[in-house]
Amino acid sequence: MRVLVACEFSGIVREAFRKRGHDAWSCDILPTEIPGQSIQDDVLKHLDDGWDLMIAHPECTYLAISGARWFHLRGRKKNQEEAIAFFMKMVKAPIEKICVENPICIMSTKYRKPDQIIQPWMFGHGETKATCLWLKNLPRLQPTNIVDGREHRIHMMPPSKYRKRERSRTFQGIAEAMAQQWGST
């Protein structure tokens, strides 16, 4: 299966699919952290490249409810409109199977409610990070390893130059569940 992992610099999801024999590529404007099949470019230029499945991680800065208190600031409205338009291009891409993920965000009202909300603790990580999944022709992810512990590490991450990048990483257990469950659909 040809898999596009849109807006992924880490390579975590891409590599989970590659380990299962798929022709998986990540695409991001940032260079990939894990060398491999990566396209460093605007993903919108590559949506028509014959993918069977896309897992998209559009930037959440101007969508996430956690940042809503800043939306009134000058320039934020335009940025939010652009983020919504980008999200919708991911949802409407000409690809048969699609998952678009984001935290709890305004897309629940601007588009529709997500098909599923998952947590890292459902996939072997004792942390919280509510992640919404909007699905097209994909089943809901089934938990693979429910663990104790509800650490709020991501939410409590201190400000830093790399905070945004660190908060955006997909947990390994979630990536492996996607590859295992969606790679065989």
Phi, psi and omega in degrees: 000139176271120186240129174251125174253100187277137177062046178233109177272336187286327183084003185296310181291316178306311183292327176298319178288320180297322179297339179261012173090010182270153175275081187255138181228139170260152180220123180205158176284343176270153175293150181286148177276328179255114180305143180158204184286095184223140177248116177266095186189176173287119184300334181299336178282352188236009182291337182262020186269023173079039179277148174267330184215139173231132170247115187248138180237067182298147181303137186258358186311315184257010180245324188295137178299329180300336179257010185302328182295345181261354186297336182284345183293151182308130177089341183291325181299315179297316179298321179293318178299319178294321179294320178296315180298319179295314178305314182294329176294326177293313181299322185263012181301150181279060182231136187298316183240129184221140166233124172247125182245149177194160174291181176301123190210179183289351180292342175295333177255326181284332180240277175194167178295149179292158177286336185199148171238124181245164177229149178303326181294349176278350187228031172095005180242125183281050183228164175251141172186089181299124181234121180272142177237124171257121189245144173230116179058031176230144175283161174296144177291134177266134178305144182248337183197084180286124183238158175285167179097133179223060180290140180259043185303315183295314181296324185269004182302129181288158177301140175194171178299329186253008184304312182302315180295315182295322180289338185271353182295140174279135177292141183304317180297324177290316179300316180293323177295319177300312182295317182292312188276323182267341179286349180247010181274000000 
